[in-house]
């Protein structure tokens, strides 16, 4: 436990602001999201480290933000009670007037792209059928000669989706085409060109498994994007609009991305069509490297990159974007000891400038700890990458330290724990807990082959990787092997429940956030549009029902030995709250101490700072009692 005089409390850590999602207006005005008021809202700042102005006044979270390409205006998305049924709003910076573009609270509106003239937007929504996303184009209204603004038009459905999730990836430079992506699974997408005049579609993807993200028209008969087509890891590629063929441009590596191979994914990309300038990030074992250059044509006629200088970054970079004339690159930056903030760099420069220094509420520098990257062996000889952090002042070789440890498993499962700033992790480190964050098989960031190692019948292999992490902890002299906590959110919540039922003797306590307790009830009750996507990962109700029951933690609940904390949001559209209710009830029937915390005004994520404080104060008290 921390020194009583330095017990800062979880509220102090959670009040560290988080700024991200930068976007620049045609005049170069920086807009971004920040949670200074308790939920993410839109803010603006005129100069680096200047005093920011809050633009949106809401209590509900803003989840997406995009500046107009032609006007001093932006569109943002906002849901209610964290239910993920986003509605879209238009905000005029000249007048401060904001207007709802959509008003269908039972539907989810997934932001897509601005039209090139700034008069229309395109997005996907399940307005007509909850199980199907269609594509809509809508006028945002215009400024009349007398200065008044014409009202926004009604949504026009321009494409009926085939069922499941569909996204608008890009709006064509002439305003007559859209690029759509249809996800069959996390690693298998269709890429389609939609002609808005005729309604005809052209498939640009082939029958191989591949993903396509950060898509831009290049102005020369192609698209540039991040893809992993024909490769285990993702790279910047050019897709021909004539035949759908893909040519690597940058970041391509023929090697597999399995941990330890040093073949990495490109995971971020920005492109300016007028200048041909681009920027991209490479995920090197979780840490980002930033690259920039200009798209050019090689001697063989294929696209290539003329590189320029870019700054070296320590941590993780995301949300890349260009400003007017591509003179400036903006991005979000974070590291284990540095909160999320917005930075910029001049194109070709090697020094970045921080625009939103959010501060740390007076917490001293030694209140934040950086992890060590480690690898530990698992049952099949594979090595599992992980981040390992000890609390302040602890010698890992000191057997008298007797440190409790939290094994924090990420969600997804097609996700990756990276060296981000986690205020709650820092809080637990400050309270004397060590933290192990494994990227078990099935994680992203290490190529497609590694991500597929836990598919369907191989699901429990990833749980065995968690148990192997505990065995590794047993070899750290400073760790008390009788005080190890299983901890995880969403799919990580399933991993917690699976770990305490499959390996019950390893754990002193468990904390499950919005976890899957029974795969069959989860798939039956999750959002209709998500079901087929999730079945591709977990197995289908039609073909794998008995198997899904056999690997569900609820089936083996009698094995649980340790106290259990269960947190959920009543509005969760992904993992319905019934998963929490049934596992808590079943564990109590076994005589297991169970504490539940269900927020009626939250969903899959706890989004308000007020609720987060309640949540983590309760978890800290639970762990104090049982660990």
C-alpha positions as CSV (number, residue, x, y, z in Angstrom):
1,X,0.0,0.0,0.0
2,X,1.2,3.6,-0.7
3,X,2.5,5.9,2.0
4,X,-0.6,7.4,3.7
5,X,0.8,10.9,3.0
6,X,1.1,10.0,-0.7
7,X,-2.1,8.1,-1.1
8,X,-3.4,10.3,-4.0
9,X,-6.6,8.3,-4.6
10,X,-8.1,7.0,-7.8
11,X,-10.0,10.3,-8.5
12,X,-6.6,12.1,-8.8
13,X,-5.4,9.6,-11.5
14,X,-8.7,9.5,-13.4
15,X,-8.8,13.3,-13.5
16,X,-5.7,13.4,-15.8
17,X,-7.1,14.7,-19.0
18,X,-7.2,12.7,-22.3
19,X,-7.0,14.6,-25.6
20,X,-7.1,12.8,-29.0
21,X,-8.8,12.7,-32.4
22,X,-7.2,15.9,-33.9
23,X,-8.6,17.3,-37.1
24,X,-7.8,20.6,-38.9
25,X,-10.2,23.0,-40.7
26,X,-9.4,24.6,-44.0
27,X,-8.1,27.6,-42.1
28,X,-5.8,25.4,-40.1
29,X,-7.8,25.5,-36.9
30,X,-7.1,22.5,-34.6
31,X,-10.1,20.6,-33.3
32,X,-9.8,17.7,-30.9
33,X,-11.7,15.6,-28.3
34,X,-10.9,16.0,-24.6
35,X,-12.5,14.7,-21.5
36,X,-11.7,17.7,-19.3
37,X,-15.4,18.1,-18.4
38,X,-15.8,14.4,-17.5
39,X,-16.8,13.0,-20.9
40,X,-15.1,13.5,-24.3
41,X,-16.2,16.8,-26.0
42,X,-15.0,18.9,-28.9
43,X,-12.4,21.5,-28.0
44,X,-10.2,23.9,-30.0
45,X,-6.9,25.7,-29.4
46,X,-5.3,28.5,-31.4
47,X,-1.6,27.8,-30.7
48,X,0.6,25.2,-29.1
49,X,0.0,25.0,-25.3
50,X,-2.6,27.8,-25.6
51,X,-5.7,28.0,-23.5
52,X,-8.3,25.7,-25.2
53,X,-12.0,26.5,-25.8
54,X,-14.7,24.0,-25.3
55,X,-17.1,23.9,-28.2
56,X,-19.7,21.2,-27.4
57,X,-21.6,21.5,-24.1
58,X,-22.9,18.0,-23.6
59,X,-22.8,15.5,-20.8
60,X,-23.0,12.5,-23.2
61,X,-19.7,11.5,-24.8
62,X,-18.7,12.6,-28.3
63,X,-17.2,9.6,-30.1
64,X,-16.2,10.9,-33.6
65,X,-15.1,14.2,-35.0
66,X,-14.3,15.3,-38.6
67,X,-13.7,18.9,-39.9
68,X,-15.2,20.0,-43.2
69,X,-12.9,20.0,-46.2
70,X,-14.2,23.4,-47.4
71,X,-15.9,25.3,-44.5
72,X,-15.1,26.2,-41.0
73,X,-17.4,23.6,-39.7
74,X,-17.3,20.0,-38.4
75,X,-19.5,16.9,-37.9
76,X,-19.5,14.9,-34.7
77,X,-21.1,11.8,-33.4
78,X,-22.7,11.3,-29.9
79,X,-24.6,8.5,-28.3
80,X,-26.8,8.4,-25.1
81,X,-25.9,6.5,-22.0
82,X,-22.9,4.9,-23.8
83,X,-25.4,2.8,-25.9
84,X,-23.3,3.2,-29.1
85,X,-26.4,4.3,-31.1
86,X,-24.5,7.4,-32.4
87,X,-26.4,10.3,-33.9
88,X,-24.6,12.8,-36.1
89,X,-24.5,16.6,-35.6
90,X,-23.2,19.5,-37.7
91,X,-21.5,22.5,-36.0
92,X,-20.8,25.9,-37.7
93,X,-17.7,27.5,-36.2
94,X,-18.6,30.9,-37.5
95,X,-21.9,31.1,-35.7
96,X,-21.5,28.4,-32.9
97,X,-24.8,26.8,-34.1
98,X,-25.0,23.0,-33.9
99,X,-27.8,21.0,-35.5
100,X,-28.8,17.4,-35.5
101,X,-28.3,15.7,-38.8
102,X,-29.9,12.5,-37.7
103,X,-32.7,11.8,-35.2
104,X,-33.2,8.0,-35.1
105,X,-32.2,7.1,-31.5
106,X,-32.8,3.4,-32.1
107,X,-30.3,3.2,-34.9
108,X,-26.5,3.4,-35.0
109,X,-25.0,6.0,-37.4
110,X,-21.4,5.1,-38.2
111,X,-19.4,8.1,-39.4
112,X,-18.0,7.8,-42.9
113,X,-16.7,10.8,-44.9
114,X,-17.3,14.3,-46.0
115,X,-18.1,15.0,-49.7
116,X,-15.3,16.9,-51.5
117,X,-17.4,20.1,-51.7
118,X,-18.3,20.1,-48.0
119,X,-22.0,20.1,-48.7
120,X,-22.7,16.4,-48.1
121,X,-21.7,13.6,-45.8
122,X,-21.8,9.9,-46.2
123,X,-22.2,7.3,-43.5
124,X,-23.6,3.9,-42.7
125,X,-26.6,3.2,-40.4
126,X,-28.9,0.4,-39.5
127,X,-32.0,2.6,-39.7
128,X,-34.1,0.3,-41.8
129,X,-33.1,-3.0,-40.2
130,X,-31.2,-3.5,-37.0
131,X,-29.3,-6.4,-38.5
132,X,-28.1,-4.5,-41.6
133,X,-26.1,-1.4,-42.2
134,X,-27.0,0.6,-45.3
135,X,-25.2,3.6,-46.8
136,X,-26.7,7.1,-46.7
137,X,-25.7,10.4,-48.2
138,X,-27.1,13.6,-46.7
139,X,-26.8,17.3,-47.3
140,X,-25.5,19.3,-44.3
141,X,-27.2,22.5,-45.5
142,X,-25.6,25.6,-46.9
143,X,-25.2,29.3,-46.3
144,X,-27.7,31.5,-48.2
145,X,-26.8,34.9,-49.6
146,X,-28.4,36.6,-46.6
147,X,-26.1,34.7,-44.3
148,X,-28.8,32.2,-43.1
149,X,-28.2,28.5,-43.3
150,X,-30.4,26.2,-45.3
151,X,-31.6,23.2,-43.3
152,X,-29.9,19.9,-43.6
153,X,-31.5,17.5,-46.0
154,X,-33.0,14.1,-45.2
155,X,-30.8,11.0,-45.3
156,X,-30.9,9.4,-48.8
157,X,-30.2,5.7,-48.8
158,X,-27.8,5.1,-51.7
159,X,-26.9,1.5,-51.0
160,X,-28.7,-1.4,-49.2
161,X,-26.1,-3.5,-47.4
162,X,-25.9,-7.3,-47.6
163,X,-26.4,-7.6,-43.8
164,X,-24.1,-7.1,-40.9
165,X,-21.6,-4.3,-40.5
166,X,-20.7,-2.0,-43.5
167,X,-18.6,1.1,-43.5
168,X,-18.0,4.2,-45.7
169,X,-14.3,4.4,-46.2
170,X,-13.9,7.3,-48.6
171,X,-15.8,9.8,-50.7
172,X,-14.5,10.2,-54.3
173,X,-12.8,13.5,-55.3
174,X,-15.5,14.3,-57.9
175,X,-18.3,13.5,-55.5
176,X,-19.7,10.7,-57.6
177,X,-18.2,7.6,-55.9
178,X,-17.9,6.0,-52.5
179,X,-15.6,3.3,-51.3
180,X,-17.2,0.8,-48.9
181,X,-15.8,-1.9,-46.7
182,X,-17.8,-4.9,-45.6
183,X,-16.3,-6.8,-42.6
184,X,-16.9,-10.6,-42.6
185,X,-14.5,-11.0,-39.7
186,X,-11.7,-8.9,-38.1
187,X,-9.3,-10.1,-40.8
188,X,-11.5,-10.5,-43.8
189,X,-13.1,-7.5,-45.6
190,X,-14.6,-6.7,-49.0
191,X,-13.5,-3.5,-50.6
192,X,-16.2,-2.1,-53.0
193,X,-16.5,1.0,-55.3
194,X,-20.0,2.4,-55.4
195,X,-21.1,4.7,-58.3
196,X,-23.6,7.2,-56.8
197,X,-25.1,8.1,-60.2
198,X,-25.9,4.5,-61.3
199,X,-25.9,2.6,-58.1
200,X,-23.5,0.1,-59.6
201,X,-20.8,-1.5,-57.5
202,X,-17.4,-2.8,-58.4
203,X,-15.6,-5.2,-56.1
204,X,-11.9,-4.3,-55.7
205,X,-11.0,-7.0,-53.2
206,X,-10.4,-10.6,-54.2
207,X,-11.2,-13.9,-52.5
208,X,-8.2,-13.9,-50.3
209,X,-8.5,-12.8,-46.6
210,X,-7.5,-9.2,-46.3
211,X,-8.3,-5.9,-44.5
212,X,-8.4,-2.3,-45.9
213,X,-8.3,0.8,-43.7
214,X,-7.4,4.5,-43.9
215,X,-8.5,4.5,-47.6
216,X,-7.9,7.6,-49.8
217,X,-8.4,8.2,-53.6
218,X,-5.0,9.0,-55.0
219,X,-6.3,11.1,-58.0
220,X,-4.5,8.8,-60.5
221,X,-6.9,5.9,-60.9
222,X,-6.2,4.2,-57.6
223,X,-6.7,4.1,-53.9
224,X,-4.0,4.2,-51.3
225,X,-4.6,2.5,-48.0
226,X,-3.3,0.2,-45.3
227,X,-3.9,-3.4,-46.3
228,X,-2.5,-6.9,-45.5
229,X,-3.6,-8.4,-48.8
230,X,-1.1,-11.1,-49.8
231,X,0.9,-10.6,-46.6
232,X,0.9,-11.6,-43.0
233,X,1.5,-8.0,-41.8
234,X,-0.1,-4.8,-43.0
235,X,1.6,-2.2,-45.3
236,X,0.7,0.9,-47.3
237,X,-0.5,-0.2,-50.7
238,X,-2.1,1.1,-53.9
239,X,-5.3,-0.5,-55.1
240,X,-6.0,-0.1,-58.8
241,X,-9.5,1.0,-59.6
242,X,-9.2,-0.7,-63.0
243,X,-8.6,-4.3,-61.8
244,X,-8.3,-4.3,-58.0
245,X,-4.6,-5.3,-58.0
246,X,-2.5,-4.1,-55.1
247,X,1.0,-2.8,-55.3
248,X,3.0,-2.2,-52.0
249,X,4.2,1.4,-51.5
250,X,5.8,1.4,-48.0
251,X,6.2,-0.8,-44.9
252,X,5.9,-4.1,-46.8
253,X,7.6,-7.1,-45.3
254,X,7.4,-10.6,-46.7
255,X,8.2,-12.2,-43.3
256,X,5.6,-13.4,-40.9
257,X,4.7,-11.2,-37.9
258,X,4.9,-13.8,-35.2
259,X,6.3,-12.3,-31.9
260,X,10.1,-12.1,-32.2
261,X,10.2,-11.9,-36.0
262,X,10.6,-8.1,-36.2
263,X,8.1,-8.0,-39.1
264,X,5.6,-5.4,-38.1
265,X,2.2,-3.9,-39.1
266,X,1.6,-0.5,-40.5
267,X,-1.3,0.7,-38.4
268,X,-1.8,4.4,-39.2
269,X,-1.9,6.4,-42.4
270,X,-2.7,9.8,-43.7
271,X,-2.5,11.1,-47.3
272,X,-3.0,14.4,-49.1
273,X,-4.1,13.9,-52.7
274,X,-3.1,17.4,-54.0
275,X,0.5,17.1,-52.9
276,X,1.0,13.3,-52.8
277,X,2.3,13.6,-49.3
278,X,1.8,10.8,-46.9
279,X,2.6,9.8,-43.3
280,X,2.3,6.4,-41.7
281,X,3.1,4.6,-38.4
282,X,4.6,1.2,-37.9
283,X,3.6,-0.8,-34.8
284,X,7.0,-2.2,-33.6
285,X,6.1,-4.5,-30.7
286,X,3.5,-2.0,-29.5
287,X,5.7,1.1,-29.9
288,X,5.2,3.4,-32.9
289,X,7.7,4.6,-35.4
290,X,6.6,7.6,-37.6
291,X,7.5,7.9,-41.3
292,X,6.7,10.4,-44.0
293,X,7.3,11.0,-47.7
294,X,5.8,11.8,-51.1
295,X,4.1,9.3,-53.3
296,X,6.0,9.0,-56.5
297,X,6.3,6.7,-59.6
298,X,9.3,4.3,-59.8
299,X,11.3,3.4,-62.9
300,X,9.0,0.4,-63.4
301,X,5.9,2.6,-63.3
302,X,4.9,1.3,-59.9
303,X,4.1,3.7,-57.0
304,X,6.9,4.3,-54.6
305,X,7.8,6.6,-51.7
306,X,10.3,9.4,-51.6
307,X,10.9,9.6,-47.9
308,X,11.5,12.7,-45.8
309,X,12.5,13.2,-42.2
310,X,10.1,12.5,-39.4
311,X,10.5,12.7,-35.6
312,X,11.4,9.8,-33.4
313,X,8.6,9.1,-31.0
314,X,8.6,7.3,-27.7
315,X,5.3,5.7,-27.2
316,X,2.3,5.3,-29.4
317,X,1.1,7.5,-32.2
318,X,-2.4,7.4,-33.7
319,X,-5.0,9.6,-35.5
320,X,-2.6,10.9,-38.2
321,X,-3.9,13.8,-40.3
322,X,-2.7,16.6,-42.6
323,X,-3.4,20.3,-42.3
324,X,-4.0,22.7,-45.2
325,X,-1.6,22.3,-48.1
326,X,-0.1,19.3,-46.2
327,X,2.4,21.5,-44.5
328,X,1.6,20.0,-41.1
329,X,1.0,16.5,-39.8
330,X,-1.1,16.2,-36.6
331,X,-1.4,13.2,-34.4
332,X,-2.2,11.8,-31.0
333,X,0.7,10.7,-28.8
334,X,0.8,8.8,-25.5
335,X,3.3,6.7,-23.6
336,X,3.1,4.8,-20.3
337,X,4.1,7.9,-18.3
338,X,2.7,10.5,-20.6
339,X,-1.1,11.2,-21.0
340,X,-2.8,11.3,-24.4
341,X,-2.2,14.6,-26.1
342,X,-2.2,16.2,-29.6
343,X,1.0,17.0,-31.3
344,X,2.0,18.3,-34.7
345,X,5.1,18.3,-36.9
346,X,6.0,20.2,-40.1
347,X,6.3,18.0,-43.2
348,X,9.9,16.9,-43.4
349,X,10.8,18.1,-39.9
350,X,12.2,15.9,-37.3
351,X,10.9,17.7,-34.2
352,X,7.3,17.6,-33.1
353,X,5.4,20.3,-31.1
354,X,2.9,19.5,-28.3
355,X,-0.4,21.4,-28.6
356,X,-2.3,20.1,-25.7
357,X,-0.1,19.6,-22.6
358,X,-2.8,18.2,-20.3
359,X,-0.7,18.0,-17.1
360,X,-1.0,15.4,-14.4
361,X,-3.0,17.2,-11.6
362,X,0.1,17.8,-9.6
363,X,1.0,14.1,-9.4
364,X,4.8,13.8,-9.1
365,X,6.8,12.2,-11.9
366,X,7.6,9.2,-9.7
367,X,3.8,8.4,-9.5
368,X,4.1,7.0,-13.1
369,X,5.9,3.8,-14.0
370,X,7.0,2.5,-17.5
371,X,6.9,-1.2,-18.3
372,X,9.6,-3.6,-19.4
373,X,8.8,-5.7,-22.5
374,X,9.2,-9.4,-21.7
375,X,8.5,-12.7,-23.4
376,X,7.6,-15.9,-21.5
377,X,7.2,-19.4,-22.7
378,X,3.9,-21.2,-23.0
379,X,2.7,-24.8,-23.5
380,X,3.7,-25.3,-27.1
381,X,7.1,-23.6,-27.0
382,X,5.8,-20.3,-28.3
383,X,6.9,-17.1,-26.6
384,X,4.2,-14.7,-25.5
385,X,5.0,-10.9,-25.5
386,X,4.0,-8.9,-22.5
387,X,4.5,-5.7,-20.6
388,X,5.7,-6.1,-17.1
389,X,5.7,-3.3,-14.5
390,X,6.7,-3.3,-10.9
391,X,5.6,-0.7,-8.3
392,X,8.0,2.0,-7.3
393,X,11.0,1.0,-5.2
394,X,10.6,-2.8,-5.7
395,X,13.6,-4.9,-6.6
396,X,12.4,-7.8,-8.7
397,X,14.9,-10.1,-7.1
398,X,13.9,-9.3,-3.5
399,X,11.9,-12.3,-2.1
400,X,10.9,-10.2,0.9
401,X,9.0,-7.7,-1.2
402,X,5.9,-10.0,-1.4
403,X,4.3,-7.9,-4.1
404,X,0.7,-8.8,-5.3
405,X,0.3,-8.9,-9.0
406,X,-2.5,-8.1,-11.5
407,X,-2.6,-10.1,-14.8
408,X,-4.5,-7.7,-17.1
409,X,-5.8,-9.3,-20.3
410,X,-6.9,-7.1,-23.1
411,X,-10.2,-7.3,-25.0
412,X,-10.8,-8.0,-28.6
413,X,-9.5,-10.6,-29.0
414,X,-8.2,-9.0,-32.1
415,X,-6.6,-6.2,-30.1
416,X,-3.2,-5.5,-28.6
417,X,-2.1,-4.1,-25.3
418,X,0.3,-1.3,-26.1
419,X,2.3,1.1,-24.0
420,X,-0.4,3.7,-23.6
421,X,-1.1,5.9,-20.6
422,X,-3.5,4.0,-18.3
423,X,-4.4,6.1,-15.3
424,X,-6.0,3.1,-13.5
425,X,-2.9,1.0,-14.1
426,X,-0.8,3.7,-12.6
427,X,-3.2,3.9,-9.7
428,X,-2.8,0.2,-8.9
429,X,1.0,0.4,-9.3
430,X,0.9,3.3,-6.8
431,X,-1.0,1.0,-4.4
432,X,1.7,-1.6,-4.6
433,X,0.5,-4.0,-7.3
434,X,2.7,-5.3,-10.0
435,X,1.1,-5.5,-13.4
436,X,1.6,-8.1,-16.2
437,X,-0.1,-7.3,-19.5
438,X,0.2,-10.3,-21.9
439,X,-0.5,-10.2,-25.7
440,X,-1.7,-13.8,-25.8
441,X,-2.2,-15.7,-29.1
442,X,-5.1,-14.2,-30.9
443,X,-3.8,-10.6,-30.3
444,X,-3.3,-8.2,-33.2
445,X,-0.1,-6.4,-34.0
446,X,1.9,-9.6,-34.7
447,X,0.4,-10.6,-38.1
448,X,-2.6,-12.6,-39.2
449,X,-1.2,-16.0,-38.4
450,X,-0.7,-15.1,-34.8
451,X,-4.1,-13.6,-34.6
452,X,-5.7,-16.8,-35.9
453,X,-4.1,-19.0,-33.3
454,X,-7.1,-18.9,-31.0
455,X,-9.9,-19.2,-33.6
456,X,-12.9,-21.4,-32.7
457,X,-11.6,-24.8,-31.4
458,X,-8.3,-23.3,-30.4
459,X,-10.0,-20.8,-28.0
460,X,-8.7,-22.3,-24.8
461,X,-5.1,-22.2,-26.0
462,X,-5.1,-18.5,-25.3
463,X,-6.4,-19.1,-21.8
464,X,-3.4,-21.5,-21.4
465,X,-1.2,-18.6,-22.4
466,X,-2.6,-16.6,-19.4
467,X,-1.8,-19.5,-17.1
468,X,1.7,-19.6,-18.5
469,X,2.0,-15.9,-17.6
470,X,1.2,-16.8,-14.0
471,X,3.9,-19.5,-14.0
472,X,6.3,-16.8,-15.2
473,X,5.3,-14.6,-12.3
474,X,6.0,-17.5,-9.9
475,X,9.6,-17.2,-11.1
476,X,9.9,-13.6,-10.0
477,X,11.2,-13.5,-6.5
478,X,9.5,-10.3,-5.5
479,X,6.0,-11.5,-6.4
480,X,3.8,-13.2,-3.9
481,X,2.4,-16.2,-5.8
482,X,-0.6,-16.4,-3.4
483,X,-1.8,-12.9,-4.3
484,X,-2.3,-12.9,-8.1
485,X,-5.4,-11.2,-9.6
486,X,-7.1,-12.1,-12.9
487,X,-8.3,-8.8,-14.5
488,X,-9.8,-8.0,-17.9
489,X,-12.5,-6.2,-19.9
490,X,-14.8,-7.5,-22.6
491,X,-13.1,-10.5,-24.3
492,X,-10.6,-10.0,-21.5
493,X,-13.5,-10.4,-19.1
494,X,-14.2,-13.8,-20.7
495,X,-10.5,-14.6,-20.3
496,X,-10.8,-13.8,-16.6
497,X,-13.8,-16.0,-16.2
498,X,-12.2,-18.8,-18.2
499,X,-8.9,-18.5,-16.2
500,X,-10.6,-18.8,-12.9
501,X,-12.7,-21.8,-14.0
502,X,-9.9,-23.6,-16.0
503,X,-7.0,-22.8,-13.6
504,X,-8.8,-22.1,-10.3
505,X,-5.9,-22.6,-8.0
506,X,-3.8,-19.8,-9.5
507,X,-5.9,-16.8,-8.4
508,X,-6.5,-14.8,-5.2
509,X,-9.2,-12.7,-6.8
510,X,-10.7,-11.8,-10.1
511,X,-12.1,-8.6,-11.7
512,X,-14.4,-9.1,-14.8
513,X,-15.5,-6.1,-16.8
514,X,-18.3,-6.7,-19.3
515,X,-17.1,-10.2,-19.9
516,X,-18.7,-13.1,-21.8
517,X,-19.9,-15.8,-19.4
518,X,-21.7,-18.1,-22.0
519,X,-20.8,-17.9,-25.7
520,X,-24.3,-19.2,-26.7
521,X,-26.3,-16.6,-24.8
522,X,-23.8,-13.9,-25.8
523,X,-24.2,-14.7,-29.5
524,X,-28.0,-15.0,-29.1
525,X,-28.3,-11.6,-27.5
526,X,-25.5,-9.4,-29.0
527,X,-26.4,-6.8,-31.6
528,X,-27.8,-8.5,-34.6
529,X,-25.4,-6.7,-37.0
530,X,-22.4,-8.1,-35.0
531,X,-23.4,-11.7,-34.7
532,X,-22.0,-13.1,-37.9
533,X,-18.8,-11.1,-37.4
534,X,-18.3,-12.6,-33.9
535,X,-19.2,-16.1,-35.1
536,X,-16.3,-16.0,-37.5
537,X,-14.0,-15.7,-34.5
538,X,-15.8,-17.8,-31.8
539,X,-17.8,-20.4,-33.8
540,X,-21.5,-20.3,-34.9
541,X,-24.6,-21.1,-33.0
542,X,-25.7,-23.3,-35.9
543,X,-22.6,-25.4,-36.2
544,X,-20.7,-25.1,-32.9
545,X,-23.4,-24.8,-30.2
546,X,-22.2,-27.7,-28.1
547,X,-18.5,-26.7,-28.4
548,X,-19.4,-23.1,-27.4
549,X,-21.2,-24.3,-24.3
550,X,-18.2,-26.6,-23.5
551,X,-15.8,-23.7,-23.4
552,X,-18.1,-21.2,-21.7
553,X,-17.0,-20.3,-18.1
554,X,-20.6,-20.6,-16.9
555,X,-20.5,-24.3,-17.7
556,X,-17.6,-24.8,-15.3
557,X,-18.6,-22.2,-12.6
558,X,-18.4,-24.9,-9.9
559,X,-14.6,-24.7,-10.2
560,X,-14.3,-21.1,-9.1
561,X,-12.4,-20.7,-5.8
562,X,-11.6,-17.0,-5.6
563,X,-13.7,-13.9,-4.9
564,X,-15.1,-12.3,-8.0
565,X,-15.9,-8.6,-8.9
566,X,-18.3,-8.2,-11.8
567,X,-18.8,-4.8,-13.6
568,X,-21.2,-4.1,-16.5
569,X,-23.3,-1.4,-18.1
570,X,-27.0,-1.9,-18.6
571,X,-26.9,-0.3,-22.1
572,X,-24.2,-2.6,-23.4
573,X,-25.0,-3.5,-27.1
574,X,-22.0,-5.8,-27.5
575,X,-21.9,-8.0,-24.5
576,X,-25.5,-7.8,-23.0
577,X,-25.7,-7.2,-19.2
578,X,-27.3,-10.7,-18.8
579,X,-23.8,-12.1,-19.1
580,X,-22.9,-10.4,-15.8
581,X,-26.1,-11.2,-14.1
582,X,-26.0,-14.9,-14.8
583,X,-22.3,-15.4,-13.9
584,X,-22.7,-13.5,-10.7
585,X,-25.8,-15.5,-9.7
586,X,-24.2,-18.8,-10.5
587,X,-21.0,-18.0,-8.6
588,X,-23.0,-16.9,-5.5
589,X,-24.8,-20.2,-5.6
590,X,-21.4,-21.9,-5.3
591,X,-20.7,-19.9,-2.2
592,X,-18.1,-17.6,-3.9
593,X,-17.9,-14.0,-2.6
594,X,-19.2,-11.9,-5.5
595,X,-19.5,-8.1,-5.7
596,X,-21.4,-6.6,-8.7
597,X,-21.5,-3.1,-10.0
598,X,-23.9,-2.4,-12.9
599,X,-24.4,1.2,-14.1
600,X,-27.8,1.9,-15.6
601,X,-26.4,4.8,-17.7
602,X,-23.4,3.1,-19.2
603,X,-22.7,0.5,-21.9
604,X,-19.7,-1.5,-23.0
605,X,-17.4,1.2,-21.7
606,X,-17.7,3.3,-18.5
607,X,-17.5,6.7,-20.1
608,X,-18.3,9.3,-17.4
609,X,-15.5,10.2,-15.0
610,X,-18.0,10.2,-12.1
611,X,-18.9,6.6,-12.7
612,X,-15.3,5.6,-13.3
613,X,-14.4,7.0,-9.8
614,X,-17.1,4.9,-8.2
615,X,-16.1,1.9,-10.2
616,X,-12.4,1.9,-9.3
617,X,-12.8,2.9,-5.7
618,X,-15.1,-0.1,-5.4
619,X,-12.5,-2.4,-7.1
620,X,-9.7,-1.0,-4.9
621,X,-11.7,-1.8,-1.8
622,X,-12.5,-5.3,-3.1
623,X,-8.9,-6.1,-3.8
624,X,-7.8,-4.6,-0.4
625,X,-10.3,-7.0,1.3
626,X,-9.4,-10.1,-0.6
627,X,-5.8,-9.7,-1.8
